[in-house]
């Protein structure tokens, strides 16, 4: 399988939040799929550089109202991550988990997604979305 991860951000977010949310989701991707991180590589003079991702991660945008539908549409993909408004508003991880557990999915406000799966399946879901500019 040719794995394709993509990040999809609400198009109305300020650039600082877009960058932050994409970084948070990418960290989770690295934790959940460590095989996507390459080997450490030393420079010629021996400075060790930790491995980075071996796959590209396109950063796309979508209308805020489309994110829930995209997440649900991607239900058959091997990996779906969502960054909810509750994560941004919470002061601690415990507060975040309490907020998430207190309401059904439909009541939450997705701000960003990370989808990963077979290239064709991911392209069917988000191939029409624009890259972040």
Long-range contacts (C-beta under 8 A, 24 or more apart in sequence): 1-117, 1-118, 2-118, 2-119, 3-33, 3-36, 3-55, 3-116, 3-117, 3-118, 3-119, 4-55, 4-116, 4-117, 4-118, 4-119, 4-122, 4-123, 5-29, 5-36, 5-55, 5-57, 5-79, 5-114, 5-115, 5-116, 5-122, 6-57, 6-58, 6-59, 6-60, 6-114, 6-115, 6-116, 6-122, 6-126, 7-57, 7-58, 7-59, 7-60, 7-112, 7-113, 7-114, 8-60, 8-61, 8-62, 8-67, 8-70, 8-112, 8-113, 8-114, 8-115, 8-126, 8-129, 9-59, 9-60, 9-61, 9-62, 9-111, 9-112, 9-132, 10-61, 10-62, 10-63, 10-64, 10-67, 10-110, 10-111, 10-112, 11-61, 11-62, 11-63, 11-64, 12-64, 13-111, 13-112, 17-88, 17-111, 18-59, 18-112, 18-132, 21-83, 21-111, 21-112, 22-59, 22-112, 24-83, 24-87, 24-112, 25-81, 25-83, 25-112, 25-113, 25-114, 26-53, 26-57, 26-114, 28-81, 28-114, 29-57, 29-79, 29-81, 29-114, 29-116, 32-79, 32-81, 33-79, 33-116, 58-131, 59-131, 59-132, 60-126, 60-129, 60-130, 60-131, 60-132, 61-129, 61-130, 61-131, 61-132, 62-126, 62-129, 64-110, 64-111, 67-110, 67-111, 67-112, 67-113, 68-105, 68-106, 68-110, 70-113, 70-115, 70-125, 70-126, 71-110, 71-113, 71-115, 73-125, 74-113, 74-115, 74-117, 74-122, 74-125, 76-117, 76-121, 77-115, 77-116, 77-117, 77-118, 77-121, 77-122, 77-125, 78-116, 78-117, 79-114, 79-115, 79-116, 79-117, 80-113, 80-114, 80-115, 80-116, 81-113, 81-114, 81-115, 82-110, 82-112, 82-113, 83-110, 83-111, 83-112, 83-113, 84-108, 84-109, 84-110, 84-111, 85-109, 85-110, 85-111, 87-111
